[in-house]
Amino acid sequence: MIDLKYSLIIEATADPTFFGFYSPELEGFTGVGHSIEDCLYQAKWGMEEHVALLQEQGLPVPDPNPNPTVTVQNETRLAVA
């Protein structure tokens, strides 16, 4: 079981050894990892540190998601106009 308090999006990049991740529910939370497993590990601890920092600064902290999801997808590419 993956023990996350917020949903997580992991994005594969053109470099097969580099993944980006973020939480759509936890504003400002992002990170990078070298594998999907690395992203999950970093996200678990990073979310806790991010929430603690928000609390320290007196900023709003969203309620934990009772059923968070993990989505793995290709990175979003911006359309060239």
TAUR-V546366 format. One line per field, one symbol per residue. phi: phi as a letter, one per 30 degrees, with the letter a starting at -180 (. if undefined). burial: + if it has 16 or more other ideal C-beta (glycine too) atoms within 10 Angstrom, else -. A space follows every 10 residues. Layout:
BEGIN
phi=???
burial=???
END
This chain:
BEGIN
phi=.ccccbdbcc cdcdddcbbc bacdcbeicb abbcaddddd dddedddddd dddededicd cddeddbdcb ccbdedcddd d
burial=---+++++++ +-------++ +++-++--+- +-+-----++ -++--++--+ +--+------ -------+-- ---------- -
END
